C-alpha cells in the first residue's frame, strides 16, 4: 500500500464498511503502537498492530503487521 494521508482517505472511501476496534495503545519516547481488530476490509476480521514514529507531533514513519483473526478455542463442557 502506498504511503500518505491521501492513500488512507482513498481506502476509507473505497471501503465504507471498515470498522476498527482499538484494543491497546502503547507509547515509549517517540514510538506509539496501536493494536486493534478490523472488520469490513475482507471476508474475515483481521488483527493489526501499527507502530508509528512521531516527530514534532507528526507521523514520520509507520510499520504494521496484519493477520487473519484466529478462531477462539472451544471450551470443552462436561
BELCORVEN-V9448 format. One record per backbone hydrogen bond with DSSP energy under -0.5 kcal/mol. CO is the residue of the C=O (numbers start at 1). NH is the residue of the N-H. E is the energy in kcal/mol with one decimal. If there is no record, write none. Layout:
# BELCORVEN-V9448
CO NH E
CO NH E
This chain:
# BELCORVEN-V9448
4 8 -1.3
5 9 -2.4
6 10 -2.7
7 11 -2.2
8 12 -2.2
9 13 -1.9
10 14 -2.3
11 15 -1.7
15 18 -1.7
19 21 -0.5
19 39 -2.4
20 22 -0.7
21 37 -2.2
24 35 -2.8
26 33 -3.1
28 31 -2.0
30 54 -2.9
31 28 -2.6
32 52 -3.3
33 26 -2.7
34 50 -2.8
35 23 -3.2
35 24 -1.7
36 48 -2.7
37 21 -2.9
38 46 -2.4
39 19 -2.8
45 69 -2.4
46 38 -3.0
47 67 -2.2
48 36 -2.4
49 65 -1.9
50 34 -2.8
51 63 -2.5
52 32 -2.5
52 54 -0.5
53 60 -3.0
53 61 -1.4
55 58 -1.4
58 55 -2.8
61 53 -2.2
63 51 -3.0
65 49 -2.3
67 47 -3.0
74 76 -0.6
